[in-house]
Amino acid sequence: MYFADFSALPHAPGSGAVWAADGSGKLSLVAAGLTMPIDIGFDGAGILYVLEFSDGRRPAQPYAAGLGRLLRIERDGTRTIVLDRLNYPTAMVFSGAGDLYIAVNGAWSAAGQGAILKITCRNLGTPEACPN
């Protein structure tokens, strides 16, 4: 099981992480130095994607709009920003076709402001993860 550790208040930049728990409950660190990671997922090739609620650019205002981002973390630890300037991202899920759906405006937004973004598999940057 993999999970995101959002971080404790005051959400200092880089204080979040992704952990894995094995069948016995032993934890191992998968990725450190993240800022407010709120969800994770793996594409069809097993590459880790991390949705950060905030990127840490404005530590005094960690809940400001437009600070969310999506990271791809390769097996060697290389990080790529896939999307940034997301408003209050709260969840993501990969479809069977390899497309990624991200919920935005899921916090501190007026009623009816929520939306789902679709990023096609081919636009995620790992074409080997896309079914034919």
WOCORDA-V695607 format. One record per backbone hydrogen bond with DSSP energy under -1.0 kcal/mol. CO is the residue of the C=O (numbers start at 0). NH is the residue of the N-H. E is the energy in kcal/mol with one decimal. If there is no record, write none. Layout:
CO	NH	E
CO	NH	E
//
This chain:
0	20	-3.1
2	18	-2.7
4	16	-1.5
7	10	-2.7
11	14	-2.0
15	33	-2.1
16	4	-3.4
17	29	-2.9
17	30	-1.7
18	2	-2.5
19	27	-2.4
21	24	-1.9
25	21	-2.2
27	19	-2.4
30	17	-2.6
33	15	-3.6
35	52	-3.1
38	50	-3.0
40	48	-3.1
42	45	-2.1
46	42	-2.1
47	72	-3.2
48	40	-2.0
49	70	-3.0
50	37	-3.2
50	38	-1.3
51	68	-2.0
57	60	-2.1
60	63	-1.8
67	85	-2.5
68	51	-3.1
69	81	-2.7
69	82	-1.3
70	49	-2.4
71	79	-2.2
72	47	-1.2
73	76	-2.2
77	73	-2.7
79	71	-2.7
82	69	-2.6
85	67	-2.5
86	104	-3.1
87	105	-2.2
90	102	-2.6
92	100	-2.6
94	97	-1.8
98	94	-2.9
99	118	-3.1
100	92	-2.0
101	116	-3.2
102	89	-2.1
103	114	-1.8
109	112	-2.0
114	103	-2.7
116	101	-2.4
118	99	-3.0
119	122	-1.1
120	123	-1.5
125	128	-2.4
126	129	-1.6
//
